């Protein structure tokens, strides 16, 4: 009975916490204590309704914690202002050629000499002249801050949700100032120990890439891993193995258990003083705690540590508990510790994965053969069971993941991690002996990674599906459970049918003569995806930064996949500026068959043909005409931009790149008479474009500007906004709306759907 009560309480608490995360905005603060009071009354007066009391408690607790987290964020009126901050570096600082990046825990903040009520964590970039930064050091810095703000597009990770979950209250960069100062540094700290171990590994492993991978396995230091490394990991479904995560903490706990088993085998009389079961539980918790400390007590490791602690305490107190009850108690502990944990993919992947293993995997026999059979069954089960959630959170999955994990999991669990742990102990006890151990671990890592790189090229390594809807997700999870029910259950194969809404969702396509346009949110830059019935054109691809962050790879490609687009027929880059062309290589690599045109092909990093006024073609009864440039440019200028006019039966769209008022008259004349176009505002709304004469000549039905939130150029400029307002043209900004969808039906006027930010409203985006 107690087992059922724990499970019901955990599920009710989870539903209550989860319900709050769907709110577009949080209610007044007094709602949380009011709901808590009702929950307390129900639990006291109506024992049969305690499940409802748990649900209401979950709502009240999540409301309270969510309100505290949102109130801790930087006030809006302080965005863009210089704030003096004193704080401590948290984690391992990342030093690159373009900037140093780190997380600062605020201890004191002032504005113009007056104290500010600002506490929490800030992610900081130091662009020029950054000194060597050591973990746990205290600094006094002058920072330009803003609230956490992310790009919102179909299929793209929500960085604002991630900031809430990680307790980030602001982001910013270090200003030029003579007052920057390093204050006292602690003599010892966990992150300092991690950094010392990472340096020790790097000094003893010659190959930098092998050293970077080993540092990730040993102390969760992923600073040396590139975007290509993460791409290989995603293609193989082994991202959870690279850095210290809940998986590694579980492995450490298992080795604590094995160590006790070995000790009791050597000294059986220990059982007279301490039962082996209690000793194993204590050793598992101790090993997991130490390894979590080496990972810096990150949220994924803390969640796993809490799960292990619940099970260990139950064993130490000699209370019998089933696997389901232990899992339920672990969930209750995690939700009480941090209700915002439900915002993380790791929470769902870990609990759903363990639940499936408990429900569907049955031990059959002993010995090596049984172990291999169970390991194979477990990997197949986890691959299928977690496929819906993986697609929901990441927009992609790996069909070779079952085989990759079948190889990688035992190798990491039983060879690489133990070698890394042993090498770390030797670094402290006898550094010369650590060299051969770390060398052996590095060679094994090298061989494993070589195999994973080859498997990443296999068919099915990258599986993309359109944006997953909640009903399809739930059906697929039920289908996976049905598929792996015990033998003897009839129609188990019927579970495959429940995957169909997930794997083959409806894909409404534009009719003949119609087209659809997505102006993506790529910050201060531009990217447009245009789709007719059977063809797709990508116009510009956003920026690529010196850090390696590529908006073509991070935004454009995930959005294309989320929209259910399988191929791109043309890649057009308006001109060579980075904010338009930086992501072109990533898109061209993903769709090598696409025709390529550019306004300034000589400035491109990939081979492209010159676009010229007069070029035209037709797709699915939709006509495309290039209106600019009139000839190939020899001087670098924004007026070399490809300007594209798209004409369907029901409307027209004009894509203008970065042309200025000098090129606008010729473009307006080339558009000619006819229906008023929807206009992509030239040059992000700079003051040198969108002249009053241009707006008057086109008379656009509406205009869309692609600009970054609080960008340093002030785009779109107030005078430009005033011109459009005076002409009565509605204007929409991706910085405010997120990605914007425009529909040009064959039998009606153009229409605009609400921007992605408004369609996906959540309280953390206020």
GINORRA-V269804 format. One record per backbone hydrogen bond with DSSP energy under -1.0 kcal/mol. NH is the residue of the N-H (numbers start at 0). CO is the residue of the C=O. If there is no record, write none. Layout:
# GINORRA-V269804
nh | co
NH | CO
NH | CO
This chain:
# GINORRA-V269804
nh | co
4 | 0
5 | 1
6 | 2
7 | 3
8 | 4
9 | 5
10 | 6
11 | 7
12 | 8
13 | 9
14 | 10
15 | 11
16 | 12
17 | 13
18 | 14
19 | 15
21 | 18
22 | 19
30 | 27
33 | 29
34 | 30
35 | 31
36 | 32
37 | 33
38 | 34
39 | 35
40 | 36
41 | 37
42 | 38
43 | 39
44 | 40
45 | 41
48 | 45
49 | 46
52 | 48
53 | 49
54 | 50
55 | 51
56 | 52
57 | 53
58 | 54
59 | 55
60 | 56
61 | 57
62 | 58
63 | 59
64 | 60
65 | 61
66 | 62
67 | 63
68 | 64
69 | 65
70 | 66
71 | 67
73 | 168
77 | 74
78 | 75
79 | 144
80 | 77
82 | 142
83 | 109
84 | 140
85 | 107
86 | 138
87 | 104
88 | 136
89 | 102
93 | 100
95 | 98
99 | 125
100 | 93
101 | 123
103 | 121
104 | 87
105 | 119
106 | 85
107 | 85
109 | 83
110 | 113
113 | 110
115 | 108
117 | 115
120 | 166
121 | 103
122 | 169
123 | 101
124 | 171
125 | 99
136 | 133
138 | 86
139 | 180
140 | 84
142 | 82
143 | 172
144 | 80
145 | 170
155 | 152
158 | 156
161 | 157
162 | 158
163 | 159
164 | 160
165 | 161
167 | 162
168 | 120
170 | 145
171 | 122
172 | 143
173 | 124
174 | 141
180 | 139
182 | 137
192 | 188
193 | 189
194 | 190
195 | 191
196 | 192
197 | 193
198 | 194
199 | 195
200 | 196
201 | 197
202 | 198
204 | 200
210 | 206
211 | 207
212 | 208
213 | 209
214 | 210
215 | 211
216 | 212
217 | 213
218 | 214
219 | 215
220 | 214
221 | 219
224 | 221
229 | 225
230 | 226
231 | 227
232 | 228
233 | 229
234 | 230
235 | 231
237 | 232
240 | 237
248 | 244
249 | 245
250 | 246
251 | 247
252 | 248
253 | 249
254 | 250
255 | 251
256 | 252
257 | 253
258 | 254
259 | 255
260 | 256
261 | 257
262 | 258
263 | 259
264 | 260
265 | 261
266 | 262
269 | 266
270 | 267
271 | 268
272 | 269
273 | 269
278 | 274
279 | 275
280 | 276
281 | 277
282 | 278
283 | 279
284 | 280
285 | 281
286 | 282
287 | 283
288 | 284
289 | 285
290 | 286
291 | 287
292 | 288
293 | 289
294 | 290
295 | 292
296 | 291
301 | 297
302 | 298
303 | 299
304 | 300
305 | 301
306 | 302
307 | 303
308 | 304
309 | 305
310 | 306
311 | 307
312 | 308
313 | 309
314 | 310
315 | 311
316 | 312
317 | 314
318 | 313
325 | 321
326 | 322
327 | 323
328 | 324
329 | 325
330 | 326
331 | 327
332 | 328
333 | 329
334 | 330
335 | 331
336 | 332
337 | 333
340 | 337
341 | 338
342 | 339
343 | 340
348 | 344
349 | 345
350 | 346
351 | 347
352 | 348
353 | 349
354 | 350
355 | 351
356 | 352
357 | 353
358 | 354
359 | 355
360 | 356
370 | 366
371 | 367
372 | 368
373 | 369
374 | 370
375 | 371
376 | 372
377 | 373
378 | 374
379 | 375
380 | 376
381 | 377
382 | 378
383 | 379
384 | 380
385 | 381
389 | 385
390 | 386
391 | 387
392 | 388
393 | 389
394 | 390
396 | 462
398 | 459
403 | 399
404 | 400
405 | 401
406 | 402
407 | 403
408 | 404
410 | 406
411 | 407
412 | 408
413 | 409
414 | 410
415 | 410
416 | 411
418 | 414
419 | 415
420 | 416
421 | 417
422 | 418
423 | 419
424 | 420
425 | 421
426 | 422
427 | 423
428 | 424
429 | 425
432 | 429
437 | 433
438 | 434
439 | 435
440 | 436
441 | 437
442 | 438
443 | 439
444 | 440
445 | 441
446 | 442
447 | 443
448 | 444
449 | 445
450 | 446
451 | 447
452 | 448
453 | 449
454 | 450
455 | 451
456 | 453
457 | 454
460 | 457
462 | 396
466 | 561
472 | 468
473 | 469
474 | 470
475 | 471
476 | 472
477 | 473
478 | 474
479 | 475
480 | 476
481 | 477
482 | 478
483 | 479
484 | 481
488 | 485
493 | 490
494 | 491
495 | 492
498 | 495
499 | 496
502 | 498
503 | 499
512 | 619
513 | 510
514 | 743
515 | 530
516 | 741
517 | 528
518 | 739
519 | 526
521 | 519
524 | 522
525 | 578
527 | 538
528 | 517
529 | 536
530 | 515
531 | 534
536 | 529
537 | 569
538 | 527
539 | 571
540 | 579
541 | 525
544 | 548
547 | 544
550 | 542
553 | 549
554 | 550
555 | 550
556 | 551
558 | 554
559 | 555
560 | 556
561 | 557
562 | 558
563 | 560
564 | 559
568 | 535
569 | 535
570 | 594
571 | 537
572 | 596
579 | 576
580 | 576
581 | 577
582 | 541
583 | 580
586 | 582
587 | 583
588 | 584
589 | 585
590 | 586
593 | 590
594 | 568
596 | 570
597 | 608
598 | 572
602 | 599
603 | 600
608 | 595
610 | 597
612 | 628
613 | 625
614 | 611
616 | 623
618 | 621
621 | 618
622 | 646
623 | 616
624 | 644
625 | 614
626 | 642
639 | 636
640 | 637
641 | 573
642 | 627
643 | 654
644 | 624
645 | 652
646 | 622
647 | 650
648 | 512
652 | 645
653 | 677
654 | 643
658 | 655
660 | 687
662 | 659
663 | 659
666 | 662
667 | 663
668 | 664
669 | 665
670 | 666
671 | 667
677 | 651
678 | 701
679 | 653
680 | 703
682 | 656
684 | 681
685 | 682
688 | 685
694 | 690
695 | 691
696 | 692
697 | 693
698 | 694
700 | 676
702 | 729
703 | 678
704 | 731
710 | 707
713 | 710
716 | 684
720 | 716
721 | 717
722 | 718
723 | 719
724 | 720
725 | 721
726 | 722
727 | 724
728 | 723
731 | 702
733 | 704
735 | 732
736 | 732
737 | 733
738 | 151
739 | 518
741 | 516
742 | 750
743 | 514
750 | 742
752 | 740
755 | 738
756 | 736
758 | 754
759 | 755
762 | 22
764 | 761
765 | 762
